[in-house]
Amino acid sequence: MEQLAIFGGTPVRQRPIGYGRQCIEQDDIDAVVETLKSDYLTCGPKITEVEQKLCQITGARYAVVVSNGTAALHVAAMAAGFGEGDEVIVSSITFAASSNCVLYCGAKPVFADIRPDTYNIDPDSIRKLITPKTRAVIAVDFTGQAVELDEIKAICKEHELLLIEDAAHSIGTRYKGQPVGSIADMTCFSFHPVKTVTGGEGGAITTNDEALYRRLLRLRAHGITRNRDEMEHPTDARWYYEQVELGYNYRMTDFQAALLISQLNKLSKFSARRKEIVKKYDEAFSQMPELVVQREIPESDTTRHLYILRLNLEKLGCDRRQFFDALYAENTCPQVHYLPVYWHPYYERSGYEKGLCPNAEKFYCEVMSIPLYYALTDDEVEDVIRAVKKIVEYYRV
């Protein structure tokens, strides 16, 4: 048997390949340069243009762009009115920002378990966690696959809860043919460089509720309004504005917006390529009993942000760390998404204990994310598959 690179053999790849990477082309560069030469670098016409573009893509009535995905979650939580004494049910497998936004408002995150096959939040777990203090559900479209929106919306309607969809992974995904971004009460997006489209950084909130929209606009800009209907001491002076609540400076620049517009114009081709790569991976790995392929619900036409490689450890003579290190040594550099949020030391110090979400905890010990992005070539995809197969064969029981 060929020896693994981690033990001194020859790696499948000579040059490392990461799990995610942005695709910046000449038209993106031209769009940014044109804006840099314009009269506006921030608070200009590109902000309106990108918000209109997001409404066009998602089908939502309103969109508000902000500085990053965390800011999107924060202002959504503020617009929802979370406060001390409130509880908000949150996915347990997600980046910490999904629950941190609840803490920012003084409320308490309550973590729901995931389905063991789709890795998304389990509606049955949501039901069990609802109390008189519950105000909302923050459901994360993990890897880009839409959560079970019909069932979760029905739960929220029954208990008069707000639904915030964390769609940081799922721009371009459709649920029953309807774009993500137009279904939940508020939907939050991220445009970090490893996402399907990027603004360098950036985020957005979409909604169909005009009252939420107006508040989101204020909260991203210090709580300040120029709308006379929102003022306490209105005047017709053109220069006049009022701070009517405490907000933040979460504005996006015009040159970020220009980049994002250019990227959104290519969303369909970015999405198609990601689907091609996912299909190749699924075909290769579904034939291997040592690996588990993520199940996709039929309602979700998914643009995948992450490809999760899950190990069937009963059939492998290694743990996740050994497999991860071996894959890294093959110059196929994985990542792990995510540590259950309540395992972070900050949450431990706040009283959260292990054992809350058994499916999430088992999932964490068995998974890693492998390369998935638009510019990944067919040869690179085959190298990733070869590296995974090589390690499986080495560790096969």
Secondary structure as GFF3:
##gff-version 3
##sequence-region A 1 397
A	DSSP	three_ten_helix	5	7	.	.	.	ID=ss1
A	DSSP	alpha_helix	26	36	.	.	.	ID=ss2
A	DSSP	alpha_helix	45	58	.	.	.	ID=ss3
A	DSSP	beta_strand	62	66	.	.	.	ID=ss4
A	DSSP	alpha_helix	69	80	.	.	.	ID=ss5
A	DSSP	beta_strand	87	91	.	.	.	ID=ss6
A	DSSP	alpha_helix	97	104	.	.	.	ID=ss7
A	DSSP	beta_strand	108	112	.	.	.	ID=ss8
A	DSSP	alpha_helix	123	129	.	.	.	ID=ss9
A	DSSP	beta_strand	134	140	.	.	.	ID=ss10
A	DSSP	three_ten_helix	142	144	.	.	.	ID=ss11
A	DSSP	alpha_helix	149	159	.	.	.	ID=ss12
A	DSSP	beta_strand	162	166	.	.	.	ID=ss13
A	DSSP	beta_strand	174	175	.	.	.	ID=ss14
A	DSSP	beta_strand	178	179	.	.	.	ID=ss15
A	DSSP	beta_strand	186	190	.	.	.	ID=ss16
A	DSSP	beta_strand	203	207	.	.	.	ID=ss17
A	DSSP	alpha_helix	210	219	.	.	.	ID=ss18
A	DSSP	beta_strand	224	225	.	.	.	ID=ss19
A	DSSP	three_ten_helix	228	230	.	.	.	ID=ss20
A	DSSP	beta_strand	242	243	.	.	.	ID=ss21
A	DSSP	alpha_helix	254	264	.	.	.	ID=ss22
A	DSSP	alpha_helix	267	285	.	.	.	ID=ss23
A	DSSP	beta_strand	291	292	.	.	.	ID=ss24
A	DSSP	beta_strand	300	301	.	.	.	ID=ss25
A	DSSP	beta_strand	307	311	.	.	.	ID=ss26
A	DSSP	three_ten_helix	313	315	.	.	.	ID=ss27
A	DSSP	alpha_helix	320	329	.	.	.	ID=ss28
A	DSSP	three_ten_helix	341	343	.	.	.	ID=ss29
A	DSSP	alpha_helix	345	349	.	.	.	ID=ss30
A	DSSP	alpha_helix	358	364	.	.	.	ID=ss31
A	DSSP	beta_strand	367	370	.	.	.	ID=ss32
A	DSSP	alpha_helix	378	395	.	.	.	ID=ss33
###
